[in-house]
């Protein structure tokens, strides 16, 4: 075999050896292309519509308390959806937060007429009357909202506050109890931005906190009971000691946290006995 032939044979083996390497590096024309998890997640995310973007923008303005801008944003949305009760309700909330009761009331009424089953707008209409100190009118609206949607803890709480303002303490306690049964954390937050407004302003806070402590006690919630007993005591309420004999507190009286608060109102002799080594 001459030198030229040997060179051709060697070159042929080199080319054959290189072909599998090329095939391993290049995917077949009909094979699926691998997509990184990040790219796949991004591609799978649905694009927001112009409407969704506009609604989110309006919500952000409300959350940032830019109520004038929020009103304009929702009014623009209403141009395309003139029968949207939620947008009308949000405009009412903006006006109420600005203290413009007349325009707040107008928009809440417009919302309730558009959708007679929209309990949040009815609740908010009650809030207008509540903040104007017309508690009887507020009670009527809250009662109407409760009939539409009995499962709204915030509305029961609002109704309880309105009853409390008119010194109907038994009715107030009953509504507070219903609110807590629906949502044990109803009184832990104050809604001023969402679709349904709540108010937590009361006079005679000492009595109010004592009532709340009793409601939590009847639920067996010692932690919240102790918290509200402490608040009642700090407000100077004179009858906190009644918790020791009131049957409504029976479920939590043995709890150390509750005992710790009640110890602050015990007579001096009883306090000394409770803290003595042999007690």
Secondary structure per residue as TSV (DSSP state, phi and psi in degrees):
chain	resnum	aa	ss	phi	psi
A	1	X	-	360.0	127.2
A	2	X	-	-79.8	171.2
A	3	X	H	-62.3	-38.0
A	4	X	H	-64.8	-40.3
A	5	X	H	-66.8	-41.6
A	6	X	H	-61.6	-37.9
A	7	X	H	-65.3	-40.8
A	8	X	H	-66.1	-41.7
A	9	X	H	-63.1	-44.9
A	10	X	H	-61.3	-41.4
A	11	X	H	-64.2	-37.9
A	12	X	H	-63.7	-43.6
A	13	X	H	-62.5	-36.9
A	14	X	H	-64.7	-40.7
A	15	X	H	-67.5	-42.9
A	16	X	H	-62.9	-39.8
A	17	X	H	-66.2	-29.2
A	18	X	H	-82.5	-27.3
A	19	X	H	-59.8	-46.8
A	20	X	H	-59.4	-34.2
A	21	X	H	-63.8	-43.1
A	22	X	H	-62.6	-42.9
A	23	X	H	-64.4	-34.5
A	24	X	H	-69.7	-30.1
A	25	X	H	-85.8	-26.0
A	26	X	S	-107.5	122.8
A	27	X	-	-66.9	151.2
A	28	X	-	-63.7	156.7
A	29	X	T	-61.6	-30.9
A	30	X	T	-102.7	9.3
A	31	X	S	-86.7	149.3
A	32	X	-	-68.8	144.0
A	33	X	-	-88.8	129.0
A	34	X	-	-66.1	138.3
A	35	X	-	-119.7	131.5
A	36	X	-	-66.4	151.9
A	37	X	H	-55.0	-37.7
A	38	X	H	-64.6	-46.2
A	39	X	H	-64.7	-39.7
A	40	X	H	-64.4	-42.1
A	41	X	H	-63.1	-43.1
A	42	X	H	-65.0	-44.1
A	43	X	H	-67.8	-31.0
A	44	X	H	-79.0	-16.7
A	45	X	S	-71.1	124.9
A	46	X	-	-68.9	139.6
A	47	X	-	-71.1	139.3
A	48	X	-	-73.9	139.0
A	49	X	-	-77.0	165.3
A	50	X	H	-60.5	-35.4
A	51	X	H	-64.9	-45.3
A	52	X	H	-61.7	-41.4
A	53	X	H	-63.1	-41.7
A	54	X	H	-66.1	-40.0
A	55	X	H	-65.9	-44.1
A	56	X	H	-62.5	-38.7
A	57	X	H	-63.6	-41.8
A	58	X	H	-65.0	-41.5
A	59	X	H	-62.5	-41.8
A	60	X	H	-62.2	-41.9
A	61	X	H	-60.7	-40.9
A	62	X	H	-66.4	-43.2
A	63	X	H	-63.1	-33.0
A	64	X	T	-85.7	4.4
A	65	X	T	63.5	27.6
A	66	X	-	-92.5	72.7
A	67	X	H	-67.9	-37.3
A	68	X	H	-59.6	-46.4
A	69	X	H	-65.5	-37.9
A	70	X	H	-62.6	-40.7
A	71	X	H	-61.1	-46.7
A	72	X	H	-62.5	-39.0
A	73	X	H	-64.5	-44.1
A	74	X	H	-72.1	-32.5
A	75	X	H	-65.1	-37.4
A	76	X	H	-63.3	-39.5
A	77	X	H	-65.2	-35.8
A	78	X	H	-67.3	-23.0
A	79	X	H	-61.8	-34.5
A	80	X	H	-91.4	-22.1
A	81	X	-	-133.2	72.3
A	82	X	T	-65.8	-10.4
A	83	X	T	-109.6	20.5
A	84	X	-	-86.5	104.4
A	85	X	H	-67.1	-29.6
A	86	X	H	-65.9	-43.3
A	87	X	H	-63.4	-41.7
A	88	X	H	-61.5	-41.7
A	89	X	H	-61.4	-42.6
A	90	X	H	-65.7	-36.4
A	91	X	H	-63.3	-41.2
A	92	X	H	-60.8	-41.3
A	93	X	H	-62.5	-42.1
A	94	X	H	-60.3	-45.8
A	95	X	H	-65.5	-37.6
A	96	X	H	-65.9	-41.1
A	97	X	H	-66.0	-23.6
A	98	X	T	-87.0	-4.9
A	99	X	T	82.2	12.4
A	100	X	-	-93.0	85.5
A	101	X	H	-66.3	-35.8
A	102	X	H	-62.9	-48.5
A	103	X	H	-74.3	-29.6
A	104	X	H	-63.5	-48.5
A	105	X	H	-60.5	-43.1
A	106	X	H	-58.9	-44.0
A	107	X	H	-75.7	-33.6
A	108	X	H	-66.9	-40.7
A	109	X	H	-64.9	-39.8
A	110	X	H	-62.5	-38.9
A	111	X	H	-66.8	-43.6
A	112	X	H	-69.6	-30.8
A	113	X	H	-72.9	-33.0
A	114	X	H	-70.7	-40.7
A	115	X	-	-134.8	98.9
A	116	X	T	-68.2	-13.1
A	117	X	T	-101.7	10.4
A	118	X	-	-87.8	92.1
A	119	X	H	-65.1	-33.0
A	120	X	H	-60.6	-41.5
A	121	X	H	-68.0	-37.1
A	122	X	H	-65.2	-44.5
A	123	X	H	-56.2	-46.0
A	124	X	H	-67.7	-30.5
A	125	X	H	-64.6	-38.9
A	126	X	H	-61.8	-36.4
A	127	X	H	-63.7	-35.3
A	128	X	H	-59.9	-48.5
A	129	X	H	-64.8	-38.0
A	130	X	H	-61.9	-46.7
A	131	X	H	-71.1	-18.4
A	132	X	T	-92.1	7.7
A	133	X	T	66.2	21.2
A	134	X	-	-97.5	78.4
A	135	X	H	-70.6	-30.0
A	136	X	H	-67.6	-40.1
A	137	X	H	-66.7	-37.5
A	138	X	H	-61.4	-43.5
A	139	X	H	-58.9	-42.9
A	140	X	H	-60.8	-42.5
A	141	X	H	-70.7	-41.6
A	142	X	H	-62.9	-40.3
A	143	X	H	-62.3	-39.6
A	144	X	H	-64.4	-40.0
A	145	X	H	-66.4	-38.0
A	146	X	H	-64.8	-37.7
A	147	X	H	-64.0	-41.0
A	148	X	H	-68.2	-44.7
A	149	X	-	-139.1	83.7
A	150	X	T	-65.9	-12.2
A	151	X	T	-91.7	10.6
A	152	X	-	-90.7	103.1
A	153	X	H	-60.4	-36.8
A	154	X	H	-61.9	-36.8
A	155	X	H	-69.5	-40.7
A	156	X	H	-61.1	-39.7
A	157	X	H	-63.6	-44.2
A	158	X	H	-60.7	-42.0
A	159	X	H	-63.0	-39.4
A	160	X	H	-61.1	-42.4
A	161	X	H	-62.8	-41.1
A	162	X	H	-65.2	-41.4
A	163	X	H	-61.9	-41.4
A	164	X	H	-60.4	-40.2
A	165	X	H	-63.4	-29.6
A	166	X	T	-95.4	13.2
A	167	X	T	63.2	25.0
A	168	X	-	-93.5	76.3
A	169	X	H	-68.8	-35.3
A	170	X	H	-64.6	-44.6
A	171	X	H	-65.7	-38.4
A	172	X	H	-62.8	-46.0
A	173	X	H	-60.5	-39.8
A	174	X	H	-63.8	-40.0
A	175	X	H	-72.0	-37.6
A	176	X	H	-61.8	-39.3
A	177	X	H	-63.6	-43.6
A	178	X	H	-62.9	-41.5
A	179	X	H	-60.4	-42.2
A	180	X	H	-71.0	-33.2
A	181	X	H	-65.5	-35.8
A	182	X	H	-74.2	-44.7
A	183	X	-	-147.5	105.3
A	184	X	T	-59.0	-16.2
A	185	X	T	-104.9	16.5
A	186	X	G	-54.2	-39.5
A	187	X	G	-92.5	6.5
A	188	X	G	-88.7	-10.1
A	189	X	-	-136.5	158.1
A	190	X	-	-125.3	106.6
A	191	X	-	-83.5	115.7
A	192	X	S	-126.9	-2.1
A	193	X	S	-118.2	-33.9
A	194	X	S	-69.2	-160.6
A	195	X	S	-82.6	-17.2
A	196	X	S	-126.6	123.1
A	197	X	-	-90.6	150.3
A	198	X	-	-133.1	150.2
A	199	X	-	-125.7	138.1
A	200	X	-	-120.6	20.2
A	201	X	-	-89.5	128.0
A	202	X	-	-142.6	156.7
A	203	X	S	-95.7	168.5
A	204	X	S	51.3	58.1
A	205	X	H	-60.8	-30.9
A	206	X	H	-59.5	-47.2
A	207	X	H	-65.1	-43.1
A	208	X	H	-60.1	-46.7
A	209	X	H	-63.9	-35.6
A	210	X	H	-65.4	-42.0
A	211	X	H	-60.8	-42.5
A	212	X	H	-65.5	-39.2
A	213	X	H	-60.0	-39.8
A	214	X	H	-66.8	-39.1
A	215	X	H	-64.8	-42.5
A	216	X	H	-66.7	-36.4
A	217	X	H	-62.1	-41.7
A	218	X	H	-67.8	-21.0
A	219	X	T	-86.2	-7.0
A	220	X	T	81.1	15.2
A	221	X	-	-92.8	88.6
A	222	X	H	-67.2	-35.6
A	223	X	H	-62.4	-50.1
A	224	X	H	-69.4	-35.2
A	225	X	H	-58.9	-49.3
A	226	X	H	-62.2	-38.9
A	227	X	H	-60.3	-45.7
A	228	X	H	-76.9	-29.8
A	229	X	H	-63.4	-40.7
A	230	X	H	-63.9	-42.9
A	231	X	H	-62.7	-41.9
A	232	X	H	-61.9	-42.6
A	233	X	H	-65.0	-41.8
A	234	X	H	-65.9	-27.1
A	235	X	T	-81.0	-2.8
A	236	X	T	86.4	18.0
A	237	X	-	-64.9	129.5
A	238	X	T	-83.1	-16.2
A	239	X	T	-109.1	24.4
A	240	X	G	-60.2	-31.9
A	241	X	G	-61.6	-19.3
A	242	X	G	-62.3	-20.1
A	243	X	G	-61.7	-24.9
A	244	X	G	-72.8	-21.4
A	245	X	T	-119.5	-8.9
A	246	X	-	-74.2	123.8
A	247	X	G	-57.5	-24.0
A	248	X	G	-65.0	-18.5
A	249	X	G	-100.5	2.9
A	250	X	G	-55.5	-40.0
A	251	X	G	-63.7	-24.4
A	252	X	G	-118.7	2.1
A	253	X	T	-62.4	-28.5
A	254	X	T	-84.4	-3.3
A	255	X	-	-72.3	130.7
A	256	X	H	-58.2	-34.7
A	257	X	H	-66.4	-42.9
A	258	X	H	-66.9	-43.2
A	259	X	H	-59.3	-38.1
A	260	X	H	-62.3	-37.7
A	261	X	H	-71.6	-45.6
A	262	X	H	-66.1	-24.8
A	263	X	H	-62.1	-28.1
A	264	X	T	-69.0	-20.5
A	265	X	T	-111.2	5.7
A	266	X	S	-74.0	149.9
A	267	X	-	-57.3	155.6
A	268	X	H	-57.0	-44.7
A	269	X	H	-63.8	-41.6
A	270	X	H	-67.5	-37.5
A	271	X	H	-64.9	-40.9
A	272	X	H	-63.4	-41.3
A	273	X	H	-66.6	-38.6
A	274	X	H	-69.1	-26.1
A	275	X	H	-100.5	-2.8
A	276	X	S	-70.4	152.5
A	277	X	T	-57.3	-32.4
A	278	X	T	-89.6	0.4
A	279	X	-	-73.2	360.0
